[in-house]
Amino acid sequence: MPQTFDLIVKGGEVVNHAGRGLADVGVRDGKIVEIGDLSQASAGKVFDAKGLTVLPGVIDTQVHFREPGLEWKEDLESGSRGAVLGGVVAVFEMPNTEPTTTDADALADKLARAKGRMHCDHAFYVGGTHENAQFLGELERLPGCCGVKVFMGASTGTLLVQDDEGVEQVLRHVNRRAAFHSEDEYRLAERRPLARTGDWTSHEEVRDAASALESTHRLVRIAKALGKRIHVLHVTTAEEMTFLSGHKDVASVEVTPQHLTLTAPEAYERLKGYAQMNPPIRNAYHQAGLWHGVAAGVADVLGSDHSPHTKEEKARPYPASPSGMPGVQTLVPLMLTHVAEGRLSLERFVDLTSHGANRIFGMADKGRLAVGYDADITIVDLKARRTLTHEMMANRAGWTAFDGFEVTGWPKATIIRGEVVMRDDEVVAEGRGEPVRFAETLAG
């Protein structure tokens, strides 16, 4: 009797733990149940992937979707729409909303807002502060929480934990891997007078490489002393990458597509406020150091640091312009372009966008295209050539720093738990996102 499935993804080149090769993927009850030759099987639905590449679902482990409180820039619906249009099946969303996500009620509110509105699966960070440090061990275990996020620099209000004592208190109370924006707030404060009005090239001088490196040295020293796991977000300097390569016992590393693609000062001269983010876009020397860290395996994950601001806000003369750029929708095509141009293997892309998140965050049932896992699949056309434009973007701010950038490689479909959510640049199943589960908190 022939096998039956809910869905068969048929005839594509599968890239997963076993390598690369033509295979079919059989899905039942939202799970992958077979990979191989399913030509004799039947299914309720068949996705013809002939000529396409079938990848584990891409996970973006750093986005700022701005809800609640800043919905004129972005919200959970529009942010997740951009995610699935970009081939992303799940996101980890950051706590610097208004109000901040620093207690159980705020986390519950985000999960309630996401229900029926977010198109991709999701988890939310709880912000670590001086005030809530003693409660973080409980908060990080709540359903839908991906962990604790700490701003050592570049934030405002109670989310800023710039001192070693504060960082130590946070780490003493957490048990999961905690994520850090690592810039030294003391050095940043000293250097703010270096900002030249209307000159975005001075952003890299204000937030210099030493600001990041000194903070990361401090962070690793504390983590080692306490035996705690840390995740260093958006690493931007060659020296940090070299330093972190010696501390992989405690530290995992994120890189972003924009730091791997844009360089200073050209990006600031051409894009002005659109190129401004924290930590900043740096020069070619540091970018080469990041690529070396990718090639050497030091980098664990790619995160977009999707952080929209309105065009009007971005047009203010530096330093009045805010830092941050959209990115969740462009992560896949940008990085596939690096694959096409030989800077990155497709297997390494898969490791950075799915296997890495599974490995360092302990995602339950997600992050691998393997039997028993959620049927999260990103299907791409590696040969498709497109030009990115502002008009393509789903973000509420309506722009991308990569307007006019020609990419090679394009997401053709996003499948989440066995359901085709995006196909051919159209969201075809809305509001189906669910909270991500984590192995360390399955009984949380």
Secondary structure, 3 states (H helix, E strand, C coil): CCCEEEEEEEEEEEEECCEEEEEEEEEECCEEEEEECCCCCEEEEEEECCCCEEEECEEEEEECCCCCCCCCCCCHHHHHHHHHHCCEEEEEECCCCCCCCCCHHHHHHHHHHHCCCCCCEEEEEEECCCCCHHHHHHHCCCCCEEEEEEECCCCCHHHECCCHHHHHHHHHHCCCCEEEECCCHHHHHHHHHHCECCEHHHHHHHCCHHHHHHHHHHHHHHHHHHCCCEEECCCCCHHHHHHHHCCCCCEEEEECHHHHHCCCCHHHHHHHHHHCCCCCCCCHHHHHHHHHHHHHCCCCEECCCECCCCHHHHCCCCCCCCCCECCCCCHHHHHHHHHHCCCCCHHHHHHHHHHHHHHHHCECCCCCCCCCCECCEEEEEEEEEEECCHHHCCCCCCCCCCCCCEEEEEEEEEEECCEEEEECCEECCCCCCCECCEHHHCCC
